[in-house]
């Protein structure tokens, strides 16, 4: 099937298009890929041609063009690229062919790589634009967010639970033994993952065959989609050296509060409001769950009690326990429930009312990042340049477990000791 036949106005079947592609690209493979490249460009020109009469697509209207999904190139075309151009950068080919509208900036899903696609090696990953480094596990730099990570069992402290990953940062490892021999530093890719927490921008996760056997491919590497970096901390690893650790959750299963929505809500009210004297109508205090389980399906996630969060926010009348801010929105008051000791590994905090604070969006972020910690007497310790002298406002029916507050302090003091201030 020639280019003129493909673009003649008739609509070839999908099997004809793919058979033509495969035959042409096989020939191109034998001839150094030049014919394959030319044919790809020809297909692109035909697929993007518009009829001057009715402004509609012609030629491959119901076949190849339909395969070019709204967010990129179809799985079938991607498979052909992987087969015939395994080590050549795909993006220039796709741009030249008209199959890609603009260059990929490296963040989010690559528009031409489906989730679950396998790759034989790191060179193929780089050619597809999924992960740039042939050795490094983190693609990112200190001045921006991380773009991707590879989970392949390269660090002894890594933990993989499917939709949740406890990932170890880079550096300090003996390349021969793969053992940690010195402390890690919060620079380069390690700093990029912290930036990902601050902005909420998700990170691509690629798993290698040498990773956890329950969640890794049997061979090569596999693109497993987007994960959000939720927390970071430093601790003594298996070998006794300080390592940076990051908790990531699959975007599809993340049930954390949308920070953008919270920020927009916060814009509606910038000044603290007096707490009304009348207590809200409450039901009985929910018991919560001392050991939140995981719910299994296609993914796993920590089961959180909405009743616990709602009860805590109601008893404090949706007012921040640190600064006293009460945000009013057109749909009612807004506050956030913050777990003192985080749920899930490695903290394993309970989803109970004595482990939950009612905070405004700003102080929720500061609490999660360790910019504020709370002493047993309720004194709020601030690590930034501004000191407000806050003291945690408490309610007689809502005591906070002092051990959870101590865990939060100790956890973030270890970061301070590692030189992250």
Secondary structure, DSSP 8 states (H G I E B T S, - for coil): --HHHHTSS----HHHHHHHHHHHHHHHHHTTTHHHHHHHHHHHHHHH-B-TTT--B-SSTTTHHHHS-TTS--HHHHHHHHHH-SSS-HHHHHHHHTS-SS---SSSS-TT--TT-EESSHHHHHHTTS---SS-SEE--TTS---EEEESS-STT-EE-SSEEEEE-S-SB-TTT--B-S---S-HHHHHHHHHHHH---EEEEEETTS-TTTS-SSSEEEEEEEEEEEEEEEE-TTSSEEEEEEEEEGGG--S--HHHHHHHHHT--S-----SS-----S----BTT--EEESSSEEE---HHHHHHHHHHTTTB-TTT--BEEETTEEE-EEEESS-SSTTT---BSGGGEEEE-HHHHHHHHTTSEEE-TT-BEEE-SS-----B---BTTB---HHHHHHHHHHHHHHHHTT--
